[in-house]
Amino acid sequence: MTLSDPPVRALVPYVPPKQKHPISALRRTLRRLFRSMDALFVRRKRYYLSALLLAAFGILLGCYYASVQGMTVGFLPLLRASQVLLPAMLFCGMTLFGVAAVPGGLVWFSFLFGCAAGSFALSTVRETLCLCLLLALYLSVLLFSVEAFLTSLRTRSGWKNVFCCKSFLAFCLLFPVAYLLCRAAELLFLPFSSLS
């Protein structure tokens, strides 16, 4: 038995493949990065809030001390002190001593930053750039101190847990970022002899 009618074939419309533009790939990558960063901040919200409270306490204490004593700390001594503080926080963050040393270092850096905050005037473009670098340095020191504190907490369970964690990579990457920002701000501040 044969069918006389021809077989019915489904017509599928041709859909051309999407061209992958570099802008859309960059947009997808940035979106994925922002989602992972947001998830990271949500998971560690209490640590970041604690670090912000410590930093605010240090800045207020520094501003109060500078106003009562009638003195200000120059930005060059602040930058040179941070060049000593960052390696100390790096080495203390890899030991159990970082649980106490890292918050103390953050309060000390915030205290110096608060003492130096009153002696800065935004009169030129160079000074504005210096202030932006200092604010970026302060943010990187804040993030670095949180990662150093979490790394020092993780050392209780052994070195294998420290090196296998992704936050250890962030801890190691934030150190050169903060140190390079500190060096760049120092090179921009060197011509200002009034700030030294």
C-alpha positions in Angstrom: 0.0 0.0 0.0 1.5 3.3 -1.1 0.4 6.8 -0.2 -0.1 9.0 -3.1 0.2 12.2 -1.1 3.7 13.6 -0.9 5.2 13.7 2.6 4.7 16.9 4.5 7.9 18.5 5.5 8.1 21.1 8.3 9.5 24.4 7.2 12.0 25.7 9.7 12.9 29.3 9.3 16.6 30.1 8.9 18.0 31.9 11.9 21.5 33.2 11.3 23.9 32.6 14.1 24.6 35.5 16.4 27.8 37.3 15.7 30.0 37.6 18.8 31.0 41.2 19.1 33.9 42.0 21.5 31.7 44.6 23.2 29.0 42.1 24.1 31.7 39.6 25.3 33.2 42.3 27.5 29.8 43.2 28.8 29.0 39.6 29.7 32.4 39.3 31.4 31.9 42.5 33.4 28.3 41.4 34.4 29.7 38.0 35.6 32.5 39.7 37.5 30.1 42.1 39.2 27.7 39.3 40.1 30.6 37.3 41.7 31.9 40.5 43.5 28.4 41.2 44.8 28.0 37.6 46.1 31.4 38.0 47.7 30.5 41.2 49.5 27.2 39.7 50.6 28.9 36.7 52.1 31.5 38.9 53.9 29.2 41.8 54.8 29.9 41.6 58.5 33.7 41.7 58.1 33.5 44.7 55.7 31.1 46.5 58.1 33.4 45.8 61.0 36.4 47.1 59.0 34.4 50.3 58.1 33.5 50.9 61.7 37.2 50.5 62.7 38.3 52.8 59.9 35.7 55.4 60.8 36.8 55.3 64.5 40.4 55.8 63.4 39.6 58.7 61.2 37.4 60.4 63.8 40.1 59.9 66.5 42.7 61.3 64.2 40.6 64.4 63.3 39.9 64.9 67.0 43.5 64.6 68.0 44.7 66.9 65.2 42.1 69.6 66.2 42.9 69.4 69.9 46.6 69.4 69.5 46.5 72.0 66.7 48.8 69.9 64.5 48.6 68.1 61.2 50.4 65.1 59.8 51.8 65.6 56.3 50.7 63.3 53.5 54.3 62.2 52.8 54.8 60.8 56.3 51.4 59.1 55.9 52.5 57.5 52.7 55.8 56.4 54.1 54.1 55.0 57.2 51.8 53.0 54.9 54.8 51.6 53.0 55.9 50.1 56.4 52.3 49.1 57.3 51.5 47.2 54.1 54.3 44.6 54.3 53.7 44.2 58.1 50.0 43.5 57.4 51.0 41.0 54.6 53.3 39.0 56.9 51.0 39.2 59.9 48.0 38.2 57.7 49.7 34.9 57.0 50.0 34.1 60.7 47.6 33.9 63.6 48.9 37.2 65.0 47.1 38.9 62.2 43.8 38.5 64.1 45.0 41.3 66.4 47.6 43.1 64.3 45.6 43.7 61.2 42.7 45.6 62.8 45.3 47.6 64.9 47.1 48.5 61.6 43.9 49.6 60.0 43.0 51.8 63.0 46.6 53.3 63.0 46.4 54.0 59.2 43.0 55.6 59.6 44.3 57.7 62.5 47.1 59.0 60.4 44.7 59.6 57.5 42.4 61.5 59.8 45.3 63.6 61.1 46.4 64.5 57.6 42.9 65.2 56.2 42.8 68.8 57.4 46.0 69.9 55.6 44.8 69.3 52.1 43.5 71.9 49.7 42.1 71.2 46.2 43.6 74.2 44.4 45.2 72.5 41.4 44.5 69.6 39.1 47.6 67.8 40.5 46.4 68.1 44.1 43.0 66.7 43.0 44.7 63.8 41.3 46.7 63.2 44.5 43.5 63.2 46.6 41.9 60.7 44.2 45.0 58.5 44.5 44.9 58.7 48.3 41.2 57.7 48.4 42.0 54.8 46.1 44.9 53.9 48.4 42.6 54.0 51.4 40.0 51.8 49.8 42.7 49.3 48.7 44.1 49.3 52.3 40.6 48.7 53.6 40.0 45.7 51.3 43.5 44.4 51.9 43.1 44.5 55.7 39.8 42.5 55.5 41.5 39.9 53.3 44.5 39.8 55.6 42.2 39.3 58.6 40.3 36.5 56.8 43.6 34.8 55.8 44.8 34.9 59.4 41.6 33.4 60.6 42.0 30.6 58.0 45.5 29.8 59.2 44.0 28.1 62.3 42.8 25.2 60.1 46.1 24.7 58.4 48.1 26.1 55.5 46.4 23.9 52.9 43.1 25.6 53.5 44.9 29.0 53.2 46.5 28.3 49.8 43.6 26.6 48.3 41.1 29.4 48.9 40.3 32.0 46.2 40.5 34.9 48.8 44.2 34.1 49.2 44.7 35.1 45.6 42.8 38.4 46.2 44.9 38.9 49.3 48.1 38.5 47.3 46.8 40.7 44.5 45.6 43.6 46.7 49.1 44.0 48.2 50.8 45.1 45.0 47.8 47.3 44.0 48.0 49.1 47.4 51.7 49.4 47.3 51.8 50.8 43.7 49.1 53.3 44.6 51.2 54.4 47.6 54.3 54.8 45.4 52.3 56.7 42.7 50.8 59.1 45.3 54.3 59.6 46.9 55.8 60.5 43.5 53.0 63.0 42.9 53.4 64.5 46.4 57.1 65.0 46.3 57.0 68.5 44.6 54.7 69.8 47.4 57.3 70.8 50.0 54.6 72.3 52.2 53.1 68.9 52.7 56.2 67.1 53.8 
